[in-house]
Amino acid sequence: MSNQEKPVKISKQLRLKAHEFLSSRKNSEHLLSIVRHFESGADLSSCLLTLELIFTNLLKDRDMYIEVVPLKPIEKTETNQYKEWLRNLYENCFSKILESFENDSNKIQIQGLSTAMNIISYEGKFPLENRGNLECYVPLNRLKPVLMKLLSNKHNNVHLINKYTEYLLYSDILFFSWKLLPSLTAKTNPNETYIMNYLRLLEKLELRKPDEQQTLCGNETGDFFTFDESVPLRALNKVWHCVMLWEHSPQTHKQLLIVLLERALPHLEKPLFLTDFLMDSLDVGGPVSLLALQGIFTMIQVHNLNYPNIFAKLYSMFEPEIFHTKYKARLFYLSDLFLSSTHLPENLVAAFAKRLARLALIAPSEDVVIICMFIGNLILRHPGLKCLLNNPTEGTASSDPYIMEERDPVKSNAINSSLWELKSLQQHSIPSVATAARFINSPLPTIEWDLSRILDETGDDIFDKEVKKHGKLIALAFDKSHDQILHYWNI
Amino acid sequence: MKPRKKPEKNAPNPFEIHINKQKMTVLGQKNKNDRGLPGVSRAKALKKRKETLLQEYKLQNKSNKFTDRRIGERSRDLTSEDKLMARFTALRKKAHKKSIFNLADDEVLTHKGQTLAEIEKFDDPRSDNEDSDEDKSGKLDSAFVGDAHFGGGVLRKTGKEGAKTHRELIDELIAESKKRKAEKQRTKEATLELTEKLDTEWKDLLPLVSRAQKGEPDKGAVDDYDKVMRELRFEARGTVSDRLKSEDEVAQEEKQRLEELEEKRRERMRGFEPKTQKHRSADDLDDDVYEADPEYMLSYNTEGEANVEIGAEINGKTVGGEESDEEEECEEEEEEQSDDDLADLKAETSDESDEETEAKATKTDVVAKTDETSADLPFTFALPDSYEALQQLLDDKSSRQQATILERMVKCNHPSLAEKNKNGLGTLFVYLLQYLNDCASEKSAARLFEIYKSLAPHIFDLAQLNKENTHSSMLEVIKEKHDEFKKRPKDFPGLELLVFFKLVSLLFTTSDFRHQVVTPCFVFIEQILNKCKIKSGKDIAYGIFLVTLVLEYTSLSKRVLPTAINYLGGILHMAIPKCGVKLIKVNPPFKPTTSSLVLVEKSCEDCDFKMEASDLERDEINDSFKIRAIYTVLRLVQDFDNNLVSLPSNVEIFNDIRAYLELLPTRNYPKKVADLFESVSQQLKNRKVERKLEYIVLAAKRPKALRLYEPKIVEVFDGKKRKIQSREKAERDKLLHKLKKETKGALREIRRDKAFLGRVKIHQRIQSDNERKEKVKRIYAEASIQQSELNSLDRKKKRK
């Protein structure tokens, strides 16, 4: 009970003190006591709120603004001295607020960021110096330390960066973040935490100006802030050169590829320089190579890259492990894109169909459904593959002509095989899978199956669907005969 | 004056109408586009373009524009004073706008001139309905209407003719109707008054009436004769019964019943496989079909395919007529085309079954034994009212006693004894499930399975007594367990789930293609085997139990669950000693580095090597467990292989296992295990050698049936032919057609827009050219006048 009451009381006290200080200049020792309380490290979040209240009000009332007349020394009046003192205190406190970013509690970190950004907003509206002719003034000397703290090399700042995204909706903050970014980029090899933070921030930074023209630091009179779209582009290109030179761990490598694909690739000046990087990534295996594959696909499609062995690479990605990764859906989506061309050789596509069918023999049932439809689509696109379902010779074979171990799809001799796997899968225990494999029994439809509908289906979905199926039929066993389990278990 | 304008509008100038020629006329066909008004529609389009496109064109390359929002500024027929007035009223209105949040000064709402508060006293009991009824009669009478309306008065000659003008007539009409309404009102009030009066009087009379009724004497005593007669009349008469059946006949019937059930089970197992069609000669008269399915009329569509599957088996006709309705509905579904198994219910759970099965033998055995041990138990048991009561009854009893209690309980409360017993036994079934569930958490695994084994036969009997309940409660249990599993998908669930899965295989036919309880179980088992991380010995045992269950489920239907075989492979992989850097590949959830089942020391143990219930609880893995696990897995592999031998991809399915078997050293295992090992690997190798694969060939298309010379009858003929195609395809075709039409339309519009703009431009050009010409002309004219003046001045000078 008392624990509950204490913070409420303290925050009330602090607020009271702040109001007293603001109402009269004589109560300056209140401010000092608040600052001391803040430095002591207790009740950080209410201290932060109080400081925010004090400084925003001071900035609004221009209590720290010292009139500077050119070519004239500043008068040593009492007011000016007081103002000088306030300003020093302000500088101090701001750096202290930034230190709260390293606090253990996420809540206080986020509170600190919002306090800092609020103060920046007020300082932008009521600058401390004569701001000259600048239309919109953003206190860069404040914004830069904020960004530096965000790109810390000690802490993982996911929450803070997510919070900062809210401020990036303001076009001025976005613009100046881009402008500051090249100067904050490490030139030599930074550590992994820094890279992760950096890439996360980079992922959030938009390149175009936001749809709604909002400014954080502009005042209400409606000064228009002009967003020069070439600045972010230049900054991105500059930054990207540095980023590529860093040494990447597998984790950051993946993040780098994600940022590259989602943000950077369309805006780079010379994307073909990335080819080597993508090729190397392709050999890493797992999700990284999948992402690289997507990058290469874009390069082939947009930038006219010629890469002869791409299908062999794609072919080698279909391994049993793929069904247990998160990137399964992406792989199916990508290979659907790759194989959508109708000008591919038939034996190549047949190899893909056959390999997928083999994998279906060990895949979880939700994937078997996808694979069945995928193979069906392949056959629809390449009518030559119909020989997999309808062999012209009608004979028997002693073994499957298809060679699973062959790495080159063209040499795997798949076109002379038949899709026996699908025939076997018709005996699958789960009826939805068995029905999916049934398509080979009847003439093929003319429209392709829609894969996107089922790509994200899980085993739980299949369970729910089966449970919901209502039939009137209730089939109970009529003899108690089979108790096969007793052959294996002493129970 | 106004009505005259209307017909003019409807009938356009005949010279403007363009009649589209039709190539051929179809009787009864209505065509919307047989005539058009090209001039009118062109003018309309032009107007629209002037309003939209022209405006845009004028504003092209301009960044802003003025809009005049002043009231009445743009309408021409308002005078300046009117405008001022309008603006002033708008201003006043704005000032008087009421706030919707201010609830205090509300207006008084009224209904029919009365305030709502007044109405809400409800002192007038008459409803609105009565009012409206009376309104009907408050209308003018027919004679007056006949006289006054529809020119009635014109035809009839009366003395007053000509005296009445139209005006007078109307006045009379109004007066008449008012008079009638007043009369109505008066009578209504009078009746109301009378009713109220009657009510009060009746209340005074009420005590008198009730006293009179009480005083009525009883009916005379019933005559003995009547009583006897009635009794005799309602006495049950003896019905004609079948003669008692001999034992042979009973056995024969039982055999027939079982055969029928088996046949139906097979049908369900086949699931989607097409039914074999009987051969029918061309001049088959379809006699039998009509007899079988009186509901369906045989007809053919345009493709010549029949709507009734000819030769479909006539299901369950011999079982009994009472389920025929259900059968017919079921037959429409292709996948579950068997009829309701009501015959199951009829089966008495008698022990004199024709085939003495193993389980039954054990059951009677158990019962025989209990006779001595449970003599101290009471002979009758009531159904427990709550779960706690049952728990109390069963706790601290040996499993034999429990079985006896349950048996007696079911016997005492058999549904044939009382109506409500059926529901009571249903609840008992649910309580038993709950009991098993609790046993799993409280007792050891061995004890759990002992309890299960003793209870199972009785649970089976219970299930047969109330099968809807069995079905729904089992499904609920499985669903609940699955929800629990979803929260922690990486851990193996509790032992009770194994018991429930076992119970499913006991109670339901697991061989069905799709079964409402069994299929979800399959999905569930697959998920457990796929996702759960194997950390200890009990996890291995749990998985092996599940795989055994899969074998039991599929032993009849010969279906394949790849995950189960993958699991067996994974266990074998765990027993391979890993040496060196070369990784042996294994599929998830197994890891390529684990080797916890490797047998290091030589063991000569000899027993039957079955898995024990206690294996499901123990964490550590000892040598005995290793041997038993491998032995069981090998036997399972053998049985799965035998089960799936008919599949064309049998070899590929066991590819991994074959590879692992080659890598597995056998020298440390006891002889029995090593022998089995040899035989299994030999069997798998033989499968590869003896393999005969038939290439897949699509079934040749069946020849189309000849078109019948029967008229095709459509219920509502609208002159259109409809294609028979799937819904998706029809939708796609429709969309494609629409797209084509819209594209054409858009292109046409764009073309016309372009032409319109061209016209506007050329018009502007001509105008500006004309202006220029005029200007030049004017300048020339001025210049020539000037020149002439100059000339004349010159001439004057010269003259001088």
Interface residues (C-beta under 8 A of the other chain):
Chain A: P320 E321 F323 H324 R358 L361 I362 A363 P364 S365 L388 L389 N390 N391 T393 E394 G395 T396 A397 S398 S399 D400 S418 L419 W420 E421 K423 S424 L425 Q427 H428 S429 I430 P431 A434 T435 R438 I440 N441 P443 P445 T446 I447 G459 D460 I462 F463 E466 V467 K469 H470 G471 K472 L473 I474 A475 L476 A477 F478 D479 K480 S481 H482 D483 Q484 I485 H487 Y488 W489 N490 I491
Chain B: L258 L261 R265 R268 G271 F272 E326 E329 C330 E333 E335 E336 S338 D340 D341 D344 A347 S353 E355 T357 E358 A359 K360 A446 F449 K453 A456 P457 F460 A463 Q464 K467 E468 T470 H471 L475 I478 K479 H482 K486 K502 S505 L506 L507 F508 T509 D512 F513 R514 H515 Q516 T519 P520 F522 V523 F524 E526 Q527 N530 I544 F545 T548 L549 V550 L551 E552 Y553 T554 S555 L556 K558 R559 V560 L561 P562 T563 N566 K585 N587 P588 P589 D608 K610 M611 E612 A613 T632 R635 L636 L644 L647 P648 S649 N650 V651 E652 I653 D656 K688 R691 K692 L693 E694 Y695 I696 V697 L698 A699 S726 E728 K729 R732
